[in-house]
Amino acid sequence: MNSLNAAQSHSVLKDIILLVIRIFIGFAMLSHGFPKLQMLIEGQKDFYDFLGMGSQITLGLTVFAEFACSILLILGLFSRIALGFLIFTMVIAGFVVHGADPFEKQELSLVYLCIYLMLMVFGTGRFSVDHMIEKRKRANDW
């Protein structure tokens, strides 16, 4: 009986840790996305041009990932889709935009990438909108 209670407490602890990581990393990325959102609103053209799409389109896609998807991640809503965009953005930032730079310039985007990959594999936990939606779907299946 003792081991059953321990397993449940580890499960709750895991979900709390996933929640804390999700909220922290979401707000941390918002601090990078918000200045880019301001750049987009002001119409600044000085941004990396990915695959010749134009700097404004690239900036818009980056704002979508770093700002909108970070909000979705904080809420735990459409998390895997949001994480897909965030992972792609960090791969491009780490290996393309800063690919020729020293490791110190790549490091932050690679740290974000690793955390996003971890969240993609382990999920966002019990304390997320996605979990509530899934729980409601399962209840309606009965």
C-alpha atoms as one frame of an Amber mdcrd trajectory, in Angstrom:
protein
   0.000   0.000   0.000   2.868   2.343   0.797   4.376   1.963  -2.662   1.026
   2.869  -4.274   0.892   6.160  -2.377   4.513   6.848  -3.295   3.760   6.255
  -6.975   0.838   8.682  -6.856   2.892  11.357  -5.104   5.644  10.973  -7.713
   3.014  11.400 -10.418   1.712  14.606  -8.827   5.267  15.838  -8.313   6.052
  15.144 -11.980   2.974  17.106 -13.063   3.878  20.017 -10.780   7.421  20.092
 -12.157   6.116  19.985 -15.748   3.780  22.872 -14.898   6.588  24.953 -13.387
   8.902  24.267 -16.333   6.135  25.020 -18.834   5.224  28.327 -17.184   8.824
  29.431 -16.630  10.047  28.586 -20.123   6.907  30.070 -21.675   7.359  33.403
 -19.930  11.101  33.338 -20.613  10.449  32.919 -24.334   7.802  35.652 -24.216
  10.595  38.001 -23.167  12.237  37.243 -26.534   9.027  37.255 -28.558   7.572
  40.519 -27.281  10.399  42.750 -28.603  10.049  40.990 -31.962   6.297  41.649
 -31.871   7.062  45.332 -31.339   9.495  45.209 -34.279   6.756  43.669 -36.433
   4.186  46.283 -35.408   6.649  49.108 -36.086   7.394  47.633 -39.518  11.130
  47.201 -38.980  12.839  45.416 -41.839  16.094  44.482 -40.102  15.570  40.751
 -39.463  17.012  37.476 -40.722  15.624  36.424 -44.129  15.015  32.660 -43.915
  14.978  30.844 -47.281  14.396  34.084 -49.159  10.869  34.480 -47.761  11.559
  38.075 -46.825  12.456  39.531 -43.473   8.867  40.580 -42.648   7.456  37.080
 -43.219  10.299  35.510 -41.262   9.753  38.013 -38.451   6.020  37.280 -38.461
   6.598  33.526 -38.237   9.127  34.043 -35.451   6.671  36.231 -33.533   4.004
  33.563 -33.979   6.324  30.911 -32.546   8.002  32.903 -29.784   4.974  34.903
 -28.672   1.723  33.133 -29.593   3.022  29.583 -29.151   4.603  30.537 -25.821
   1.194  31.677 -24.568  -0.299  28.369 -25.745   2.497  26.516 -23.945   1.890
  28.416 -20.705  -1.784  27.476 -20.878  -1.036  23.929 -21.946  -3.352  24.377
 -24.948  -2.469  22.692 -28.251   0.877  22.097 -26.592   2.380  19.604 -29.019
   1.543  21.794 -32.016   2.939  24.879 -30.261   6.044  22.932 -29.276   6.531
  21.882 -32.897   6.698  25.525 -33.972   8.950  26.424 -31.045  11.299  23.504
 -31.731  11.553  24.439 -35.407  12.260  28.074 -34.492  15.004  27.111 -32.031
  16.615  24.748 -34.563  16.722  27.591 -37.085  17.986  30.075 -34.472  20.653
  27.739 -33.112  21.938  26.077 -36.248  21.160  28.520 -39.071  20.980  32.087
 -37.742  23.775  31.548 -35.192  25.367  28.586 -36.976  28.643  30.372 -37.671
  28.707  32.144 -34.313  30.612  30.893 -31.265  28.829  28.504 -28.900  27.979
  31.339 -26.497  25.632  32.787 -29.151  24.054  29.389 -29.907  23.736  28.259
 -26.322  20.463  29.935 -25.353  18.525  28.685 -28.360  19.935  25.176 -27.825
  18.880  25.224 -24.153  15.358  26.237 -25.195  15.441  23.499 -27.844  16.347
  20.839 -25.275  13.589  21.927 -22.904  11.030  21.983 -25.714  12.099  18.498
 -26.799  11.702  17.282 -23.215   8.193  18.742 -23.016   7.327  17.199 -26.389
   8.355  13.745 -25.152   6.907  13.905 -21.608   3.877  16.054 -22.390   2.610
  19.025 -20.459   1.196  17.105 -17.525  -2.082  16.943 -15.695  -2.275  20.687
 -15.029  -2.941  21.793 -18.609  -5.922  22.656 -20.770  -4.964  19.780 -23.088
  -5.340  17.325 -20.199  -8.742  18.769 -19.264  -9.923  18.443 -22.881  -8.669
  14.862 -23.085 -10.300  14.025 -19.752 -13.626  15.411 -20.966 -13.352  13.458
 -24.247 -12.751  10.233 -22.312 -15.736  10.961 -20.052 -17.976  11.510 -23.088
 -16.840   8.224 -24.639 -18.626   6.326 -21.871
